[in-house]
Amino acid sequence: MIIRNSVIALCAIFLVAGTAIAKQPNAVLQAIDDALPGTLINDPTIVDWVVYGNSKKPKQVSAPETPGQFAMQLKVAKKGAQKYDMGVNVPIRTGITSGNMITVAFWARAVKAETADGSGIVGVRINEDKAPYDGFGDQDIKIASNWKLYEAKMRATMTVAAGQAVAGFQLAGAKQTIEIGQVYVLDMGAS
């Protein structure tokens, strides 16, 4: 898997100082972008996102098993009527072009989950960061108890202006405690 192998190498890449063709705002993001397929359209070095809904207070926790070594711990107080009743939004810096393939890759683990099999449940989508929160790519992903890199692949069905989109992680599908580490949102182009 291209993304998994690329992400494993990211710890060493954080020490690299940019390349000749810069398309990112700083050398660290450029090094990460150079190691991944497609174009990086968020900032995976930030693990301090907007949390909404019935969450207990989120907190940053150590995650030495992941490339960034930090994660956000999110405790869902109770299962919601809708999975989007509680979640976290990761900002996307660039615009989204309708027809392009988008990959959301993220490190996560379920600390505990009140589900039949004990797996966490995370809904992943791309949406506008304003009402009525139109979006695309809705996928539910089961999250294991150990750290793992997950991927959601989707085709953009709408165009969104730069700075107006987020990668949404919907968490109210169960009463659960989920930790999410680095998130990589990649624009893979139209093919």
Salt bridges, closest charged atoms under 4 A:
ASP33 OD2 - LYS23 NZ 3.81
GLU114 OE2 - LYS175 NZ 3.88
ASP117 OD2 - LYS142 NZ 2.56
ASP138 OD2 - ARG125 NE 2.76
ASP140 OD1 - LYS83 NZ 2.66
GLU151 OE1 - LYS153 NZ 3.65
GLU179 OE1 - ARG109 NE 2.78
